[in-house]
C-alpha cells in the first residue's frame, strides 16, 4: 500500500498557491474583496446567531484572505493536485498587468522553482493578458480560480448532460484566451480543407470553437426539451419536487442519501455532485415528494457555469420547496449562505418557499447543539438542525417538509369500506394514516388521514369528513 500511495503522490501535479488580499484602505473596506452583490446578499441572510451591528443588522463573518486561500487549497486537492507551497500578498489594489506586482512575482517564481511546482494556482480571476504576463515571468503553467473550478467540474461530470455543460463553460472561458498562446497562433496557415488563404490559425481556432459552442448549445437544448417533457409528465401527477441547494461540501449528498437511501456519491471533495438525481421520499402523511440533489454553489461561482448548468438548475426553479443546506459547524456559514443567495437570485428562485437545514450538528458542542435544536423545534421555525451522518433531526425535517408542501393536500375523513375490497384496504394501509379501525357486518370502519390523490379513489365509501 505504501508503494502505491507513493506512486500516486508522484503522479499528482505539484501546485503552488497564490492568494491576494486587496484592500482599499482609504475607503476603510473590510478585509478581503467583497462585491456589492455579495454584501447585499449577506444583508438578506437572517443570521440569528450573529452579533448585531450598530444599525441593528446582524454582523456576518466574511471570508478573509487566509480562509479564501484555505478554500483554494481544498479546491486544488479536489482537482487531484498536491499543494507544495503558497504565498499570500497584501496590497492596496491588484496590479493591472500581473495582479500581484512584478517584484512579488519574481519572489513567487523563485519559491515555485525551489519546490519544483508544476502549476501556479491563483485565488483570483485573471484576465487573458494578466495570465500571459505571469506565465512569461514564472515560466510555468498558470491557472486562475475559474479555470480550476472548471477542471474539477470536468473531472466529476459523469452523465453526457453534465459533460456537455462543463464543455460549454470551458469553451466560453477559452475563447478570449486564444490570443498569445504560442507563436504558431499568429502564423499564416495552409493546407487543403483547413482554412482559406491568408486566414490565421487564431481565426481558425476561433471559428472551430464558435462552431463547437453552437453544437454543444444545440445538444443542451435537446436535453432541456427532454427534461421539460419528463417534468411535464411528473407535474401531471400531484407530486411535489423538493430541491436541495447549498454551498459546496455542506453535506447535501449525505443528507440526500440519509433521506432516500439512494447511494449517491458523498465526498469531502468539492463538487462531488454535478449530475442531478431525483428520488422519491415518503413523508409522515404518507405523501410522496421527489427530492432533487443539485450541484453545490461556491463563492464567485463562474457565470459561465451558472449559465451552462441552467438546464440542471431548472429543478430548483420548478421546485415547490427549496431546502437550503448549511454547514452549522462553519464559522462562515452565513457568508456561504449569502453566496447561495446570489446564485438563487440569478436563477430567479430567491422567492421560492424555503426551509433552512443546518447540517453537521454532530460537529458542534453537544450542549450547544441541543439548545439550537430545541429552539428550532417550534412549529413556526423555518430552520431545522440535523446531522445527516448520524441521522439526528431527520424526523423533524420530514415533518417540517410535510407541513410546508402544498401539493396533494391532506385531509381526514371517516370511511366504511367492504372487507371484500382488499385492494382498497391495502392502498389505505400503504398511503394513508389510519387512526382507528373497527369491523362490523362485513365492513371496515376507518378514520383516516390521506392525501387528496388517495381520497379521490375512496370517496365513494366516505361517511363524513373531519375538519
N, C-alpha and C positions, 0 to 999 in steps of 0.2 A: 504493500500500500504506500509506503514511504517513497519508493522509487517512482510509482505512478504519480503521486502528488507532486514530486519534484519536477517530473517531466511536464506535467500540466502547467505548473507555475512557469517553467521555462518558455512554454509556448505562448503564454499570455503577453499581450503588449504591455510595455512599461510606460506608464503615463505620469507626466509631471503636471500638477495642477497650478493654475494661476488665478488668483482672485483679486478683485479691485473694490476698494471701499472709497467710492467717490462721493465727497460731501461738499456742499456749497456753504462754507462757514458763515459767509456774510448774511445768508438767509436763515441761519440757525436751524438748518434741516436736521432731521433725526439721522442717526447712524444708518448707513445703507441708502441705496437709491430706491425711492418709493414713488410710483406713478400716482397721478391724481385719481385714476380709475381705481387702483388698489386702495387708496386712502378712503375714497367714497364707499367702497365695498366694505371696508373694515367698520366704518361708522354704521353700516346697515346690519352688521352681525351683532346679535344680542349675546353678550358675554357676561353672565351674572356673576361669575367668579372673579372678574377683573375689578380693580380698584377704580372708582370714578375719577374723571378729570375734573378740573375746576369748573368746566362748563356743564358738568353733570353727565357727560357721555363716558362710557367705560373706557379705561385705558388698556389697549390691546398690545401685547408684546409684538414687536416686529422682528423679521429676520435681520440679524446683524451680519456683518461680513463673515465672521467665523462660522456662524451657523449655515450661511449660504454656501461656504466652501465645504463644510461637512456634508451638505446635501449633494454637492458636486462629486464628492468622494464616493458617496453611495451610488450615484448615477454611473460613475466610472466603473465601479465594481459590477454593477448590473450589466454593463456593456462588455464584461469579460476582461477588463484591464486590471493590471496590478499597479497600484499607486506607489511610486518610488520617491516622491518628493512634492513639495508645494511651497508656494510663495504668495503672500498677501501684501499688496501695496495699498497705501492710503495716500490719497491726493485729493486736491480740491475738485478737479473735474477730469474726465477722461481725455487723453491725448487724441486729437482727431486723426493723427497719422498711424500711431501704433498702440493706442489705448492706454498703455502703461508708461509711456515715455521712453526715449531712446536709451538713456542711462540705465534705467531699470531693466530694459530688455537685454542689454549686454550682460547684466548680472544674472538674469534668468537663463540666458544662453549658456553661461558658464556652469550654473548649477545643474541644468538639464544634461549637459555633457558629462559632468562628474558622476552622475548616476546612470549614464547610458540610457537616457529616456528615448523611447521610440516616437512619442507623440506628446504634444502640449495641449492640454485641455483648458480653455478659458471659461471662467464662470461669468460669461458676458456674451452678448451677441456681437459679432464682428462684422463690419462692412466688408465687401469684397476687397476694397483697396487696403484696409487695415490687415486683413488676413494675408494678402500678398506681401505687404511691407514686413510683417512679423516673420513670415517664412524666409524671406531673404536674409534676415539677420540671424535667426535661430538655426536655419538650415536643417529643420526637422518639420514633420507634418504638424499643422496647427488645426485644431478643431474647436469650434465655439460651442456654446451651450445648446443651441438649437440643433446643430448637426449631431451632437452626442445623443440628444433625445430621439432624433430621427433614427439613429443607428440602433438604439435599444428597441424602438418600435419595430424596426425591420427584423431584429432577432426574434422577437416574441410573436409576430404575426403568424398564425397557423392556417387560417382559412384563406381561400382565394380572395374573399372580400377584404380581409384585413391587409393582405399583401398589396392589393391594388390601392388601398387608401394610403398606405405608407409610401408606395412608389409615387403616387401623385404628389404628396407633400415633398418628397425628395426632389422630384423634377422641378417643382416651383422654387425650391431652395437653390438648386443647382444653376438655374437659368442665368441669373445676374452674375454668377461667379465664373462663367466660362472664360471671360477675357483674362489673359495673362497667365493661364495655366500652361506654361511652356511656349517656347518659340514656335513650335510646329502649328500652333493655332492661328498664327498670322501669315503662314506661308500659303502661296497660291497652290491650289490642288489640281490634280488632273486625274485621268482615269475614266474609263467608259462606265457610264451609268452611275457615277457618284455625284458629280456636280458640274455645273456649267462653266464655261471658260471665264476665268477671272474671279470666280466666287471663292472666297477664303474658307479655310477649314472651320474657322469660328462661325461664319454664317451658316455653313452646312450643319454644324453641330446644333446651332440654334434651331434650324429647320427640323432636324431629326427630333429634338426634344419637344418642340411645339407639336409635331405630328403625334409623338408618343403621348403627350398630355391629352390631346383630343381623343386618342384611342382609349386611354385609361378612363377619362371622364365619361365616355360613352358606355364603357363596361360598368362603371359605377352607377350610371343612370339606370342601366338594366337591373342591377342589384337593387337599387332603390325602388324600382317599379315592382319587382318580385316581392320585396319586403312589404311594400304597401298592400299588395294583394293578400299576402299572408295576414297582415294586420287587419285588413278589412274582414277576412273570414273569422278572425278571432273576435273582432268587435261585434260581429253578428250574434255572438253568444254573450250573455251578461257576465263576462269575466274581466275583472279589473287588472290592470298592469301596475305593479309597484316597482319603481326603479331605484336601484342603489347608486348613489353618487358619493363622491368624497375625494379627498386628497390621496395621491398615490401612497400605498402602504399603510392606509388607515385600517385595513382589515376587512375590506368589503367582501373579498372572495371567501375568506374564512367564515364570515357571517353568513354568506350565501350558502356555503356548504352545511353550516350548522342548522339552517332553517329548511334546506331542501334535500340534504344528503346527496348532492349532485356529484361530488368528487371533482369539482373544478380545481385547477391548479391554484394553490395558495402558496405564496412565496414571499420571503422578506425582501426579495429583489423588487425594484421599482418597475411598474408597468408589466407585471407578470400576466395581467389580464388585458388583452386587447380585443379579442373576439367576443361579441355579446352572447350571453347564454340566458335562455328563458326556461324556468322550471315552475311547476305548479306547487303551491303551498296551501295546505288546508288551515283555515282559521278556526278559532274556538266555536264560532257559529256554524261550522261545517261548510261555510262558503269556501270556494277556492279562488285564489288570486294567482296571477303569473308574476313571479319575481324575476327581475332583469338585472344581471350583473353587467356593469359598464366599465369602460376604461377609466383609470384614475386620472385626476387632474393634478397639475403642478404649477408652482409659481412661474409666471411668464411662459405659460404653455404656448408654443409657436402657433400663430394664427393659421398657418398653412395646415397644421394638424387638426385644428378645430374644424376648418373647412372640409378637409379630406374625410374626417370621421363623422361628418354631419349625417350620413345615412345610418350609421350605427347609433349616434346620439339622438336620432329621432325617437327612439324608445323613451328617452327622457321627456321629450316634448309631448308625447302622447300619453304619458303615464297618468293614472288617476291620483297617485300619491308618490312623492319623492322621499326616500329615506336618505337623509344626509348623514353619512357615517363619518365620525370624527375620532381622532386618537385622543382619548381622555388623559393619557399619560404624557402627552407632549406639551411642553411649555408654550409652544407656538400653535396650538390647536385653533385659537381664534384667528390668527393670521392666515393659517391654512384655509380655514372656513371662508375668509374674505376672498381668497384666490378662487375658491369654488364658486362663490357668488358671481365673480367676473365672468366665468365660463357659462354659468346658468343664464346670466343676463344676455350674453352673446347668442345663446340658443333660444332666447325669448321664453325661458322656462322658469324665470325667477319668481313668478306669482303662483306657481303650482302649489297645491296643498302639500305641506311638508312636515315631516317628523324628524327631529334631530336624534340621532343614535350615537351616544358617547360610548365607544368601544374600548376595550383593553383596560377595564376597571381592575382586572386582576393584577395590573402593574402598579396600582395605587396603594397607598397605606390602607390597611383593612378598615380601620375606623372611618377614615375619610370616605372610602368607597361606600360603606354602609350608610353614612349620613347623606351622601349625594343621592343614593338610590331611594332612600326614604323620602327625601324632598321631591324627587321626581315621580313618586308613586301616586301623587294626586291625579285625579281623573282629568283635570284641566291642563295638566302639564303637556307641553309639546316636546319634551326631552325624555329619553329613556336611556338608562345606563346599563350596559351589558358587557359580558365577556364572551365573545364568540368562541374562544378556545375552551373555556370551562363550562359554557352553556348557561352562565348566570344571566338572569333577567330576560331570557328569550320568551318565556311565557307572558311576561308583562308586555314585551314588544308585540307579540302576536295579538294580544287583547287590544292594544292601542291601535294597531293597524286595522283590526276588525271594526273598531269604533269609528275610524276616520274614512274608511272606504264606503262610498255611497252606492256603487253598483250592486244590483241584485239585493235590495234591502230585505232585512229580516223582520218577520212578524210572528206573533204567537196565535195559535187557534186550537180549538177542540176538533177532533176527528172521530168518526165512527166508521171503521173500515172492516169489511167482512174478512173473516180469518182465511177464507179461500184465496184472497188477493195477496198471495205470497210475495210477488214481485214488488208490489206497492209497499208492503210492510218492510221488505228488505231495503228498498230505496230510502224509506224514512229512517231506518236504523243507521244507514250509511251517511245520509246527507242532512239529517235534522237532529236537533237536540230534543230528546224525549224526557219530559218532566214527570209524567205519570202514565200508567198503562193498566187497564182493567179489562177482564174478559167477561162477556155476558151475551148469552143467546147467539153464539156463533159469530160475534163481532168483537172487535178490539177497540175500546175507547181510549184515545190518547190525547194528552195535552203536549203539543209540540211547538218548537220554535224553529222556523225554517226559512231559507231564502225564497224570494218571490218565484224563482225559476222552479222550485220544488212545489210550492203552494199551488201554482197553476195546474200541476199534474194531479193534485189530490183534492182540488176544491169541490169536486162532486161529492166527497164524503165529509165535508166540513159541517160541523154543527153550529159553531159560532166563533167569531174572532174575539181575541182578548186584547184590549187596549194596552 
